[in-house]
């Protein structure tokens, strides 16, 4: 995928929020200075991570955060989305680190936007247990009391769908369970944790709260009824099941009876009003009836027991992760959300969008970001209320079960020396932001 100089990026509205994202487990390192997480347990098991690596050191952001904040300042972003490690907060001096980080980010003229859960659950806890949601709210209260005077914008959870499905249904991520549909309580308890966290943040005086869910259009593999039905089920499972309890206060299509506890009472908590809704977008998914030949997606083979199969999207460039590059899918997703939820849809923020490519002269990443920013602008022109865009990611990092084999960063990290080198895409994004004013 080569770049094309083309026309300048269209002008976005004044006040549109531009940022970059990271997550604690993927960049911080200093694992010996915090409590263990489910990801520490998972990566210690042979065969769980493709290159056998762990995040014990990662990018060593814990010790090099000032250098990384200087990169943020040089980039010229409005905001920095990072995550707070619950296991680190549980450890002596953990909150002190985030105090220093938030101060450094603010001093650089950048708004801190912390995510309170990005998959690194403390190892003693379990999302199958309802009390984990209450424990999460307690942790959120502690963090908000300490940092709330400087944090203008909060995110409760990152991608509960992936944490449920990859971590608990098929076992590709921590904690490595293969429960299939018996993992649904994990979804419910995370959503309940979100609602309780919104309450805790409001009690601490927060007034700008959202959640970051991953979404993408679902395309039937064909017009055959079996493929259309399978795609509809996949869309319900990956998109609607995690969006509609937050946006509408209800589970879709009779799924409420599959959830544990007093679901009606829980939904009132889950639907605590948010100020905006975060969307992580990477690609559409082409879905057909079970048994399809092309069931491997981004290196992930899905269990045959699932009532759908994921097919290849052909005729598209691919990232180094094997994901198809479909920028117009972002426009389709956002306009589809507007059409589906209407006046009940909060303002949207793109909380993640990015791609894995090797190299420091990463022209393919520039082309990817250029096309997706234009697709986002098309959605704005179509009347979708989108307030911000965050690139994933500032740094190359530990990419979960892929280890260090995938590079999503605007900044290259040498994992031997930990030297940071801004890539061509870093300079492109910086220049685009300057042009935006």
PyMOL commands that set and color helices and strands:
alter all, ss='L'
color gray80, all
select helices_A, chain A and resi 24-27+31-33+38-43+61-75+86-89+94-107+131-147+160-169+180-203+225-247+256-258+263-270+328-344+363-381+400-402+424-436
alter helices_A, ss='H'
color red, helices_A
select strands_A, chain A and resi 17-21+79-83+111-117+153-158+209-214+218-220+277-280+285-288+296-297+300-301+309-311+348-352+386-392+411-413+420-422
alter strands_A, ss='S'
color yellow, strands_A
deselect
rebuild
show_as cartoon
